[in-house]
Amino acid sequence: MVAIRKLLIANRGEIACRVMASAKAAGIATVAVYSDADANARHVRHADEAVRIGPGPAAESYLKADAVIAAALETGADAIHPGYGFLSENADFADAVAAAGLIFVGPPADAIRAMGSKSASKALMEKAGVPLVPGYHGAKQDTATLSKVAEKIGFPVLVKASAGGGGKGMRVVRKKADLKDAIEGAKREAKSSFGDPRLMIEKYLAKARHVEVQVFGDSHGNVVHLFERDCSLQRRHQKVIEEAPAPGMTPKLRAAMGEAAVNAARAVDYVGAGTVEFLLAGKDFYFIEMNTRLQVEHPVTEAITGQDLVAWQLRVAAGGTLPLAQDELAIDGHAFEARLYAEDPDKGYLPQTGTLSHLTFSHLPGVRIDTGIDQGDVVSVHYDPMIAKIIVHGADRADALSRLQAALAGTEIAGCETNLDFLLGISADEKFVSAKIDTGWLDRMKPPALGWRRVRPADETSLAVAALNVIRERGIAACRRAERSGDPYSPWFRTDGWRLIDRGHQDIFLRDMIDEASPHLVTAKARKDGGYDLTIGGERIHAQLSGDGSVVIDGVRTTASVAHLDDKLTVFTEDGRCILSLFDPADAAADETDTSGDLTAPMPGKVTHVHVKAGASVKRGASLLVLEAMKMEHTIAAPADGTVTEIRCKAGDQVEDGVPLVIFEPS
Ligand code: ADP
């Protein structure tokens, strides 16, 4: 067995942080690599050393095998862990790492190659006696052959890219008339996404579950499985919430699936962590593919087995034997993992970007948070918008589920749209609670059916908390100004509403995102006890903030916190959150008339169309130009009737956030 003393992690975000945690626990020094967009990212902050490997786009940094290997050699690392995604299933990279005299913490390159193509791996599995979904995975790729086999299999069929991943290049075809278009469309998509147009055709199992088996091999010929994970909760073939063990699994079926998975691994002389994915329909299971890496959802297996899979990987990569034999592994309790993303489920899961001005997680017992982001960090356009994985472990499924719900409810995020409410909605849905779902369940649901928006209208408590925070922040800002001035005791720096004769009060105007038309006024009068008398909608209450994230209103203490960014306040209380904006009626009146000036890019993107010429007079609302950002089109419209005095961009320009695009003069 060789010793790994220094490990380079060829990845970013939560996986890089996850791998580093196990390396550190084993006394192994860690090296991070980073792109310019990640110069101050969490994985860089947590590593012992960090090496810049290129600009923001992954193709110019994290996917540059040469740069990664050079960084390992330069820092004296002995091994490279590829994480998942990026170079993790790239056989040439595994070869290049070995050729540079370094250890690749992953399977042999030949095993990656053998399993890399869905069709070749199916042919191999057929030989090894692993059950397959009925289908075609042959070499003939002309539309006529593919159509003929599809008809023979019987509709519905699934047309799938052989090189596919992440649910891309997949089409369900329900009738003959749609076949030709689907085949040709999938070919184009496969060619553009994976550089390989080859397709395979499978029987589409409409109501199956996705059950996968974690396998592990060592270089001494031992292979074990660490039971199954159920990843049926998917949206558009992408996993959302995973759990282990699979609900309703019998010992007999588990043994059969485990044996099939181990056979699959043995068929390619597998070494390291791998996952054999199956579709389960009733008691019948069918191989779909093998992933030759650690999976995103590995923590649920760690939770129920009590094992650290990254520690296993490092041991096996160094030539060691598996730490446990099959009969020494057992399942303890139940675990869930929910993937928290910066995305908008109401807009087709559109990825979101932004600075996470507020980010706190639940620290209840049995909750594990794997993240690559801290409060204040930015979710950028360059990478997968995952914020964190929320993993829970309980004595049984019901216990784990209630921990999941509590952990999600206790998560507070502000700064960009996320799928947090969506996850909460799912975790409380009767069908999910009773485990009566299949891989198509979520896509068949209409979003409002889950009732997942937890933004609620402002009530007295949230208005009071928001107003008290504003007063506190104003007080702090005034103290700073006073300290900087020559006369710190001058009454001009006071913000307590002090006035001659009157007791003094402050008026705080707040607009509720849910009902913007009727703003709220909170009038606050300071009391000698440090609290305030507040008048909200004619009601008078006594409120006081305490330092520990709670507020006392008329003697009742409630947990509440506030994230304040620019003029937006998000108030988190136990039963959800509300979003308020702070405004000054005097400014608002001025804003309505002042519509002149620059129209800026709301986010980084590409200008796709410019609809007007300089000098054009336009009506309010007229489309001036279109910006494509985050795979969506955004129209920049005229804010009033007026004249476009200058255009500062042209179609095709890549523009940064906040850059003036059009100079506008209202008439
Ligand atoms: P990818 O590599 O793109 O993730 P997979 O082959 O692993 O693709 O399939 C992803 C998901 O697509 C599965 O979990 C399942 O939900 C669905 N799927 C794949 N094959 C079939 C099939 N034959 N019938 C029904 N659903 C399928």
Boltz pocket constraint, residues with backbone or C-beta under 6 A from the ligand:
constraints:
  - pocket:
      binder: B
      contacts: [[A, 133], [A, 158], [A, 164], [A, 165], [A, 166], [A, 167], [A, 168], [A, 202], [A, 203], [A, 204], [A, 205], [A, 206], [A, 208], [A, 210], [A, 231], [A, 234], [A, 237], [A, 238], [A, 277], [A, 279], [A, 288], [A, 289], [A, 439]]
      max_distance: 6.0
